[in-house]
Amino acid sequence: MHIALSYDLQEDYLACGYSPEMAAEFDSQETVDALASAIARHGHDVTRVGNHDALAAWLATGQRPDLVFNICEGERGLGREARVPTLLETAQIPFAFSDVAVLTLALHKGLCKLAVRGLGIATADFCQVDSLAALDQLLLDFKAGDPPMPFPVFAKPVAEGTSKGVDGFSRIDSCDNLFQRCRALLEQFRQPVLVERYLPGREFTVGIVGTGDRARVVGAMEIVFAHADTASVYSYAAKFVANSSWIRYRVPEPELYPSLSEAALKIWRGLGCRDGGRIDFREDAQGKIHFLEINPLSGLNPDYGDLPILSKLAGQDYDALVGAILTSAMERLEDRHVSV
């Protein structure tokens, strides 16, 4: 099978002036090399194409791969992760991972929380701050004693990944701090801010491969923080600046698996996710798990990608993980009743 690999190479965006944090979602050369090699080891011919524009130009020459293995995150906008899938759906070329509708919904944390709540899964109460005027109204509600949720709250950009915009100031316990934080996020990211009730419990991520009834949990892991000042925030700095000393990962107790797996599969199937990805959860003060967010286009770096890490903790190596994703995509190609 001829498989084209599409990706946003991090070094290209750094060369264009992006900061390390703003380019954090893009993939390193190491990730691209590892993924291309793993796909080739499964017996496929791999063509490294590159980003959306490179892919569009390549397809315009008449190229028709059997499958595009797309890990492009996109550059800007609330629908950026769906940019390459939109191109491929228009050209009627099959691709791995979720479709345009799922990727657009999943990137918008507020809309996705509403959809997951509709599936009967608990998620923290939240509101969305679209502007300084909306922020002023939210502060008036807090000061009047009629807030949408009590302090402490957690604020983050509504449509960013890789913990961009998340740090030690994201947990907020006063109106003054809420104003300062939301204003800073609105100015920096030029998108709405999600303000949600803070969940003080343990944090987990669950990995899934497959589609529909064939979807299965490949593993789960808990994110454990080494220092008190980082104990509540899985931040950008914790992931990429000093993750070896700030955080560690461990397999949760067996008794937690049924609830985590049931919730994750219900969300995955209910939203129509495909092939592979991750779902994040956090406990409230009573130990009840709540949905945080879903990543249907999960990072695949073999060393620091959460999905490869949890897969390895579950006893499955990188090649096996990539193979399971490919198997799911190819099963969809063989099923005439499922759109690719």
Secondary structure, DSSP 8 states (H G I E B T S, - for coil): -EEEEE--BHHHHHHTT--TTTTTTSB-HHHHHHHHHHHHHTT-EEEEEESHHHHHHHHHTT---SEEEE----SSSTTGGGHHHHHHHHHT--BSS--HHHHHHHHSHHHHHHHHHHTT--B--EEEE-SHHHHHHHHHHHHTT--SS-SSEEEEETT--TTTT-STTSEE-SHHHHHHHHHHHHHHH-S-EEEEE---S-EEEEEEESSGGG-EEEEEEEEEESSGGGTT---HIIIIISHHHHEEEE---GGGHHHHHHHHHHHHHHHT--SEEEEEEEE-TTS-EEEEEEETT----TTT-HHHHHHHHTT--HHHHHHHHHHHHHHHHH-TTS--
